[in-house]
Amino acid sequence: MHVFKLWFRAVHPFAYPTSVIPVFLGTMLAAADGFFYPFLLILTLIGGS
């Protein structure tokens, strides 16, 4: 169980919503303008995490 606690603290899962929400907001705005590219969404999610 000790290894799981260390892993959990290192990953910071509680911070993911704060990094993902702006990416999805930008994605929705881009889709509304007709400039949605799934590959760029994936790259941005990886880079933003």
Contact map, one row per residue, 1 for C-alpha under 8 A:
1111100000000000000000000000000000000000000000000
1111110000000000000000000000000000000000000000000
1111111000000000000000000000000000000000000000000
1111111100000000000000000000000000000000000000000
1111111110000000000000000000000000000000000000000
0111111111000000000000000000000000000000000000000
0011111111100000000000000000000000000000000000000
0001111111111000000000000000000000000000000000000
0000111111110000000000000000000000000000000000000
0000011111110000000000000000000000000000000000000
0000001111111000000000000000000000000000000000000
0000000111111111000000000000000000000000000000000
0000000100111111000000000000000000000000000000000
0000000000011111100000000000000000000000000000000
0000000000011111111000000000000000000000000000000
0000000000011111111100000000000000000000000000001
0000000000000111111110000000000000000000000000000
0000000000000011111111000000000000000000000000000
0000000000000011111111100000000000000000000000011
0000000000000001111111110000000000000000000010011
0000000000000000111111111000000000000000000000000
0000000000000000011111111100000000000000000000000
0000000000000000001111111110000000000000100110010
0000000000000000000111111111000000000000000000000
0000000000000000000011111111100000000000000000000
0000000000000000000001111111110000000000000000000
0000000000000000000000111111111000010000100000000
0000000000000000000000011111111100000000000000000
0000000000000000000000001111111110000000000000000
0000000000000000000000000111111111110000000000000
0000000000000000000000000011111111110000000000000
0000000000000000000000000001111111100000000000000
0000000000000000000000000000111111100000000000000
0000000000000000000000000000011111110000000000000
0000000000000000000000000000011111111000000000000
0000000000000000000000000010011001111100000000000
0000000000000000000000000000000000111111100000000
0000000000000000000000000000000000011111110000000
0000000000000000000000000000000000001111111000000
0000000000000000000000000000000000001111111100000
0000000000000000000000100010000000001111111110000
0000000000000000000000000000000000000111111111000
0000000000000000000000000000000000000011111111100
0000000000000000000000100000000000000001111111110
0000000000000000000100100000000000000000111111111
0000000000000000000000000000000000000000011111111
0000000000000000000000000000000000000000001111111
0000000000000000001100100000000000000000000111111
0000000000000001001100000000000000000000000011111
